[in-house]
């Protein structure tokens, strides 16, 4: 019920001093609550370490150091917000599929602050902003007092929720590196206050959710009170839960990389509805008690009584309810994490320690882990005991790149959990960051941005004692360097870095791996025959008729998954192929279809433990030998590859990840070939590939500019009530 409805229902005109008192009381309560919750969150995030000039680490955050710096140094200087990077996965489009706004914030702050501090401030910004954004959302949505204040508490409970660590939004996920999500969530919650409730959120995410009894009460009470935004929150949460449950067996996935990104929002909605439910339950009890007392007075006096509470009485009740609920919830969180503002640890006479605030105290001892995670992240790479070892390895790789005998190139490092001693197991993803792009790292973030990602992890598994193998359903060859060497060569990997004795022993037995340096426990090898540009000896074949092929041989899955089958089949079973398979090519290249080798199938579609199908040529491949070609003057730029050939008309393989934005001059193509590389057919002795603008890029920018123009010219016609 709004304040206007309240005044009308009681038929009392509030005096001006009472209105002023009411507004001031509400603002003081809201301001105090936002201040306390934000301060508690800030203390949990270790403010002294946030402002320490170092390089943050921990989980993905330790690798996110790379992105904003690349944007600052190479993309913005070319007047681009997205582009190409050769530094991860044999090349990938960077900031094309991932949120660039947080990186822009970091770059802007870096003008005034050291880079590490700027990154840490932006990383925690979404967490610190959520309580305020939640209150603004509720006020803009005209939710009645004290619902906005209670939703601030709900957002704080959500942030401290430790039941998930990678989905996004809460402190734990942010410390894992999902800080873009927490920023986006804060903006999204604020956007709900403007009434832009998303009605048709995509339902291709699997999750398991229980809506508590208080959440149900909150949903029903929202209908009773005719609060449209609160009602839609409840409807939205219920529809998501029902829709996903019904479609749980047929939900699509993002390739084989699954990320349930809508789940945190549903958790937040649940906590919001829970707080509304708590308030409504208290109101119901209070109303019952009030009516019972009024009835008792009527029975005693025999006179008619006014049953409705006064404005001052209703205000006092709501303020008391908000303070009581907030105090209980914040105290539970604060004592659990021992991050209450103004609280302290006291040492008793018997030597024991207690954590207390005023007369309330508990045994000292933190039961949560997110504050420790923040401490681990923000002490930085430089604060780890193994930093000297890490720094020495980086310097060794930098010297190798500067040595004319070896030169710059991609490096694949052994995947092993013990490297977490550097701050994160992903610390070596920063090889290109520390070496200014001279030494690339095959592994990086932004998995979904590069179709080469699955092949990297196949190679990493073969060259590691115990790899993480994060891409589902692939056929990994764990610790089999004899197979892994070919994988490295086909991916254009110039250096292999072994860490464990088992992996080093396997690598040392391979003739194509030549040891060139050591640093601490690391052994660095140069990979022979892994040139970036190489001439082909056999003419490629084109996998034709994909749509018809699906019907003919019962092939399932979208084009992306079908190409993964072709790519992994050729990559791991080269004896089945006498020519390199291509997705397209000149008319003179042979067209073939493929079929699934059912004898080697592992698991049926949809079953647990299934592996990607192996496909083989459905027709006999006609081998066409190609004339010898000499490739020279190979130069790899930030977003280009150039080289010379002594003979035109002969296909040349370029071991850089394929993407539709690649253009070529002096050749036809580029044509996508297995696993995810490019082939061009030179028409000139000098060939240059460059990553450019596609039609969709230009169209998207035109739409963006048009949208900005419309926003500038748009005038809101409906009246918006004052916020305060």
Secondary structure, 3 states (H helix, E strand, C coil): CCHHHHHHHHCCCCCHHHHHHHHHHHHHHHHHHHHHHHHHHHHHCCHHHHCCCCCCCCHHHHCCHHHHHHHHHHHHHHCCCCEEECCECCCEEECCCCCCHHHHHHHHHCCCCCHHHHHHHHHHHHHHHHHHHHHHHHHHCCCCCCHHHHHHHHHHHHHCCCCCCCCCCCHHHHHCCCHHHHHHHHHHHHHHHCCCCCCCCCCCCCCCCCCCHHHHHHHHHHHHCCCHHHHHHHHHHHHHHHHHHHCCCCCCCCCCCCCCCCHHHHHHHHHHHHHHHHHHHHHHHHHHHHHHHHHHHHHHHCCCCCCCCCHHHHHHHHHHHHHHHHHHHHHHHHHHHCCCCCCEEEECCCCCEEEEECCEEEECCCCCCHHHHHHHHHCCHHHCCCHHHHHHHHHHHHHHHHCCCCCCEEEEECCCHHHHHHCCCCHHHHHHHHCCCCEEECCCCCHHHCCCHHHHHHHHHHCCCCCCCCCCCCCCCCCCHHHHHHHHHHCCEEEEEECCHHHHHHHHCCCCEEEEEEECCEEEEEECCCCCEEECCECCEEECCHHHHHHHHCCCCCHHHHHHHHHHHHHHCHHHCCCCEECCCCCCCCEECEEECHHHCCCCCCCCCCCCCCEEECCCCCCCECCCCCEEEEEECCCEEEEEECCCCCEEEECCCCCCCEEEECEEEEEEECCCEEEEEECCCEEEEEECCCHHHHHHHHHHHHHHHHHHHCCCCCCCCCCC
